[in-house]
Amino acid sequence: MDAYTIGVLTNIGLFSFVALSAYLLLVAGELSFGQQAFFGVGAYAGGIFTAMYGWPLPLAALAAMTLGALAQFLVGLPTLRLRGLYFAMSTLAAAEMARILFELLHFQREVKGELTGPDGTQGFRGIRWIFEHGIEPIDYLGMVVGLLAVVLAGFFLVERSRLGATLRGVGQDPELAASLGIDIQRVKLGVAAAAGALAALGGVLYAHHNTYIEPRNFDIMLGVHSLAYALIGGLGTAFGPLLGVVLDIGALEGSRVFHDYRMIVFGGLVALLLVFRPRGLLDERMVRWLRARLP
């Protein structure tokens, strides 16, 4: 497998985490344009822990996921009281505030004779943990795919449980769910924390794959794309967001045919699907149809 293919497949895996975080909120009935903020929290936190303090990557990832979950929980406390467009705009505002904070973040220390750490708009260089430990690109791809498989397995277990039915009930008819005794606010705060942890995990892996991050990596377009991936792929299964990422990064960005027109084609695809398949390609009806015909 050549280096270009490995790079494309790794990016598909990395952005699948933030797409799944947006999908999780969509299932619970919330439209978030701000998942890039928690992707950024994970990226910066993971880089600080490994590059500046010498933590092993697994421990840094767990700590970053905890921070991502806490950050989205705190953002969710006031914003989840809003509904519809108001919630969506509040998440966008929170994400832009986070991006500005990344631009103002100057926190460096000397490591092996050179200054390392976030340097505002100049970015954060020297996140070299995987290279210092001899991890090859193909091995890192295997690590990303393995973690993604674990996350998907967790999604499938939840979807087939009482908790999964509760989440879909809250997302489709919150008034009915509340009348059945479900604490809507508590459920959505739990979903928000889980979504923040997922996005942060993707951010940690992204930072160590690129070795360099900067605030503009976490701008509004990443939030729009992560939401669009879930809407394109479908809300019927956790495979939906992955399908959306594959269509964009694999088929559009990775293809020379669409390279110069990627955003035009991607935007047109989103518009068409919102009209003809508002819950995406793999919506609940399609998933039921597939399950009835596949072993």
Number of C-alpha atoms within 10 A of each C-alpha: 6 7 10 10 13 17 16 17 19 23 20 23 27 25 25 26 29 32 33 29 30 33 30 25 21 21 22 23 20 22 21 26 26 29 31 34 32 32 33 31 28 34 31 26 21 32 36 22 20 22 23 21 12 13 16 15 19 12 13 22 26 17 19 30 31 19 20 31 27 18 19 26 23 14 18 22 14 11 17 21 11 14 12 12 12 14 20 18 17 20 25 22 15 18 25 18 13 21 23 16 13 23 18 14 17 15 14 15 14 10 14 8 7 10 15 20 24 27 18 17 16 12 19 26 19 21 26 17 19 18 13 8 9 9 13 11 16 17 13 17 22 15 16 22 17 13 16 20 13 10 15 18 13 12 18 14 11 14 18 10 11 9 13 17 13 18 24 19 19 23 19 15 12 19 13 12 18 14 9 9 8 16 13 19 15 11 15 23 19 16 24 30 23 22 28 31 32 29 33 37 31 29 34 27 27 25 26 23 23 12 18 19 25 21 23 16 15 25 19 20 14 21 23 18 22 28 26 26 28 34 27 30 26 28 23 23 21 24 18 26 33 24 20 27 26 23 18 23 17 17 15 20 19 19 13 11 11 15 13 12 12 19 14 10 15 18 12 12 14 17 14 12 17 15 10 10 16 16 20 25 22 25 19 15 11 15 16 12 10 12 9 9 7 6 5
